[in-house]
C-alpha cells in the first residue's frame, strides 16, 4: 500500500514522516477498534430471544431493536463526514468510541422497549461516527489503495462479527444473564479509547487526501458536487446492501431457533460463520482496486441473492446453514460493504472524501435501520421463506439497476 502523510485540516505546519512501524501499529489499533465496534454490535442478535422473553417484546419490536440502532449510524454519517473533512479525525474517533460504549453500558439497564430503543440509538450514533471518521482517515492515508486498505478493515470487522456472538453467548451463559456481555464490552470500549489515544499518530489520521497527486487538475473529470449521478447510483446499491445484510443479520438467529429448531449455540455459531465470511473483505478490496467496481458489485448482488434463496427456502441442516451463512457474509459484507464504501469515496473529489464516507454511512444504514422491522412484517405475512425471497433474493435486482447509473469515467482513477 502506498501512503501519504499530511496534516490536520487547517494546520499549515509541516509534519513528521511516519515510520513503517508507527504506521503498522496505528493501523492495527484502528482495525482493532473497528473489530470491537463489530463485536459490540453482534452481541445483541443471538441474545434477542432471551431479551424478548424477559421484557415481553414482539417479533416486530425485536426486529426493530436488532437493526434500528443503525439509524444512529445513518444519522451520524453526513455530519461526521463533514466534520472529518475539517476537524481532527483522531479526536472524532476517540469521542465516538466513548459514546457507543456508554450506549452499550445502558442497554442492560433498560426496563422496556422505549428506553432500550434510545440506548441502542446512542450506541449506533457512536459506532457510526467512528466508522465514518475511520474510513475517511484510511481512505485519505492509503489514497491509491483505499479499497485494499478498506478490505483489511473489513477483515477486522468480519473477525468482530465472528467473535461477537460466540463471546457474548459464552459470557451470558457463564454469568447466567444476557446482561453480562454488555457490561464487559462497555468496559472494553473505554480501554480501547485509551489505546487509540496513546498509539495512533495524528500524522496518520489527519493525512491530506490526494497530497501525492502528480499535478493539479487530475480530478477535474470527477463532478465538483459530491451529490452527483455516480453517488446516486452507488447510493442505491448501498441502500439495497443495507436492507439485505441487516435483514439477514438481525433476525437470522431467531429464524434458526424458531423455524429450524436450532439450539442457541448452533444459532450463535451460524451467525459467527457470517463474520468469518465477512473477512473475505481483503480479497474483495484487492479486486475492487483492479476491476470495474460497479461490475464487481453487480456480481456480488447476484451471488448474495442466490445464497439467500438457498438459506431461507432450501437448507434445513446446521452444516448447510453454516456454509450459507459464510457465503452470505462473504458476498453481502465482504464484497458489497467494502466496495460500496470505497466506490462512494471514488465518486467524489479527494477533498470531499469525508462527505463521501458520510454519504455511504447515510444511504447504507438508513436502509439497514428498518430492515429488521420490514423483515419481521414480511415474516408475519409470508412466512420466513417468503420474507427471505422478497427482501434478500429479489431486492438485489434494484441494486443492480442502480449500479447501471454509474459512469466509471467520472470517478477517481485507481492507480
N, C-alpha and C positions, 0 to 999 in steps of 0.2 A: 504494500500500500504506500502510495506517495502521500506526503502530508505537507501542510503549510502551518507555519506559526504566525500568530497575529497579535492583536491587542483587543482589549475591551472596547466596545463601541464608545466613541468619544475620546478615547485615550490616544494621543498622538505620539507618546513617547515610545522609543524603541523597546523591543522585548528581547529577552534572553532566549537563545535557541534551546530547545528541549533535547535531552539525551534520549537515546533509544530506550534506556532503562526507565526513565521517568515517563516516557510515552506508554511503555508497556504496563507499568504499574497503574498509571492513571486510567488507561483504557480498561484494564482488568477490574479496577474498583468500580468504574462506571457500569461495566457489564454486570458485576456482582450486585450492584444496587438495583439494576433492572430485573435481575433474576429474583431478588427479594420482592420487588414490585409484583412480579408474576405469581410468586408463591402466595403472597398476601391476597391476591385476587382469587386464587384457586381453592383456598381452604373452605370457602363458603359452599361451593356446589355439592360435594359429597356429604356435607353435614345438613343439607337442606331438609331431607326427610325428618331428621330429629328436631330441627328448629320448627318445622311446620307442626309436628306432633305436639311439641311443648307449648307453642304460642298460638296454635289453632289457626294457622294461615291456610287459605285455599290454594289450589294449584296455581291459579292466576296470580294471586298475591306472591306466592313463592317464586313464580317465573319473573315477576316484575322486580322482586328483590334480588334475584340471581343476576339479572342483566341490567337492571335500572341504574345501578351505580355508574354505568358507563356514560350516562347522561352528564355526570360530573366531568368525565374525561372530555366529552364533546364540548361542553360549555367552556371548559378551561382552555381548549385548543387555540382558538383565534386570539384571545388576549395574551395567552402565554407566548404564542408565536410572535406577536407584535413586540412584546417585552424582550423576547430572546434576541431580537434584532437591535435592541437599544440598551439593555441593561446586562449586568453580569449573569451569564448562564450558570456559572457555578453557584452563585447565591440563590438563583431561582431553583436549582436542583436541590440544594440543601433545605430550603424552606419547604419545598413540596414534599420531600421525604418525611419531614416532621408533621406536616398536615395530614398525610394519609395514615401515618402511624397513630395520630390522635383519633382519627375516624375509626380505625381498626380497634383501638382500645375501647371505644364507646359501644361498639356493636354488641358485645356480650352483656352490656348493662341495659339493653333495650327491654321494654316491657310490652311493646305492641308493634303493630305494623308501621304506624306513623313515625315514631321516633327512630325505629331501625332504618326506615327509608332515608331519614335525614343523615344518620350516621354513615350509611352506605354511600350517600351522595357526597359527603365530605371526603370520605376515603377516595372516591372516584376523582374528585377535583384535584386532590394532591397527586394521585397517580397520573392524571392527565397532564398536569403542569410539568411533572418530572419527565414524562415521555416526550413531550413537545420540546423542552429545552435540551434534553439529551440527544434527540435525533437532529436538532438544529446544530448542536455542538459537533456531533460526529460528522454530519453532512458537510459542515464547513471545514473541519480539520482534515478529513480524508476526502477532499473535494472530488478528485477524479476517480476514486474507487469507493464512492459512497455506498453503492449497493452491496459491495463485498463487506464493507465495514458494518453496514446495517445487518448483513447476514450474520456476522459474528454476534452482534447484539441480539439478533433473533435466536441464535443458539442459546444464549443466556436466558432469554425469555422462555424458550422451549424447555430448558432444564428446570426452570422455576415451575412451569406448568406440570412437568413430570413429577417433581418432588413435592409440590404443594399439597395435592390430595393425599399422598402417602404419609407425609409428615403430619399433616393436620389430622388425619384419621387415627394415626398412632397416638398422638397427644390426647385426642378426645377419648380414645379407648383407655389409655393408660391412666388418665386422671378422672375418668368416669363422667365427663361432662363435655358438651360441644363447645362450651365457652373457653376452655383452656387454650386452644390454638390461637385464638385472637389475642389473648394477653401475651403469649410468647412472641408472636410476630410483631406486635406493637413495640415490645422491648427491643427486638432485633432491628426495627427501623430506627430507633433512637441511636443505637450503636452504629448503624450504617452511616448516619448523618455525620457522626464524629469522624469516621474513617474517611469519608469524602473530603471533609474539611482539612484533614491532615495530609492526604496523599495525592489529591488531584490538583494539578497546576492550572492556574488561570490562563497560562500561555496556551494550554490545550483547549479549554472550554471557550475561550474568547477569540479563537482564531478568526481571521478575516476571510470570508468566503471568496474564493477565486483570486486570492492575492498572488498566486503564481501564474495567472493567465498571461499568455505571451504578449498580448497587445490590447490596447483599448478598442472597444467596438466589437470584440469577439462575440458578444452575446446580443448583438443588435437584432438577430433573427428571432430571438425569443420575445414574445409580446411584453410590452412595458408594464402592463397591468397584470397583477397576479390572478386576476379574475378573467380568464380567457377560455377559448374553446377547449384547449387541452386540459385545463384544470376542471372544466365541466365534465369532460369525458372520463377522466381519471376519477373524479369525484363520484360519478355514478357507479363506477366499479368499486370504489371504496365503500359506498353505502351498501351495495349488494354483499360485499365481502363481510361487512359487519353483521348484517342480518343473518347470513349463513353461518359464520363461525360461532357467533354467540348464541344463535338459535340452537345450534348443536350443543355448545358447551354448557349453557345454563340449565337445561333440563335433561341432558343425556344420562346422568346418574339416576334420575328419577325414572326415566324410561326403562333403564336396565333393571331397576329394582321392582318397579310396579308392573311393567308389561312382560318382562322376560324372567322375573323372579330371581335375579342375581342377588348374591349376598352383598353386604356393604363393602367387604374387602374386594370382591370381584368388580364391583362398580367403580371403586376408587382406582383400582389398577387399570381398568379400561380408560378412564379419564386421563390417567398418567401416561398411557400409551399415546394419547393425542399430543401430550407435551413432548414425548420422545420424537414424534413426527415433526413437531414444530422446529426441532433442532436441525431439520433439513434446510433451514433458512440460509445456512452457509453456502451450499451449492446453488440454492435458489438465487442468492445475491450475486454469486460469481457469474451465473448465466445472465442475470439482469444487467451486468456490466458489459456483456458481449452480444446480446441478442436485442432485437426489437422488443422492448418491454411490453408494448400493447399486445403483441402477438403471444408473448410468453404468458401474459395474464389471461388471455383467451383460452389457451391450452389448459391452464390451471383451473379456470372456471369449469371447463368440460370434465376434467378429472375429478373435481370436487362433487359435481352433480352425480356422476356415476357412483362414486363412493357412498354418497348419501342414500342413493336409491337402494343399494345393497344393504346398507346399515339398518334402514328402517323398514324395509319390505321383504328382505330375503334372509339375512343371517339371524340365527337364534342362539347359537352356542357361544360360550365365553371366548374360545380361541378365535372364532371368526370375528367377533366384535373387537377383540384386542387388535387384530390385524387392520380392520377397517378404521378403528379409531386412530391408529398410527398413520394411516393414509389420509384421513381427514385432517389431522394435524399437519401433515406434510404439505398438502395442497392448499387448504383453507388458511393456514397460518404461515407455514414456511415460505410458500410461494406467493400467495395473494397479499398477505400483510406486508412482507418485506418489499415486494416490488411495487405495491400501491404506494407505500410511504415514500420510496425514493423516486418513483415516477412523478409524484406530485411535486417534489422538490425540483426535478428537472424541467417541469412545466413552467417554472418561474425563473426570473433572472437571479443571479447569485446574491445580490444584495437583499433579496426577499426570501432567503432560504427559511428564515424563521416563520414567515407567514405561510410558506409552502407546507412546513411541518404542521402549522396550526390548522390549515385547510384540511389536511389529511385527518388530523385528530377529530375535527368537527364532523366531516362527512362520514367517517368510519363509525364513530362512537355515538352519534345521534341515532343512526340506524340500529346499532348494537343495543342501545338503551331499551328499546321497545321490542327487541327480538324475542325475549323470553315471554313477554305478555302475548305477543302475536302467536308464538308457537303454542302456548297454553290454550289460547282460544281456538286455534285450529285443531288441537287435540280434542277439545270438547266437542267440536262439530264433526270432525272427520276421523278421529282416532289417531294413534301415533303414526301409523303408516301413511295416512293422508296428509298429516302435518309435515312429515318428512318429505313427501313428494312435492308439495306446493312450495314450501319455504326453502328447502335445501336442494331440491333437484331441478325444479323448473325456474326458480328465480334467477339462477346464474345466467340464463339467456338474456335477461335485462342488462346484466353487467357486460356481456359480450357486445350488445348493441351500443352501450355507452362507449366502449373502447373503440368502436368504429369511427367515433368523432375525433380521435387523437391523430394529430399530424406530427410524426416524429421529426420532420424537418424544422419544426418550430420549438424544439426542446433543446436543453443544454446538451452539447455534444459530449459523448463519453470518450475518454482518452485512455 
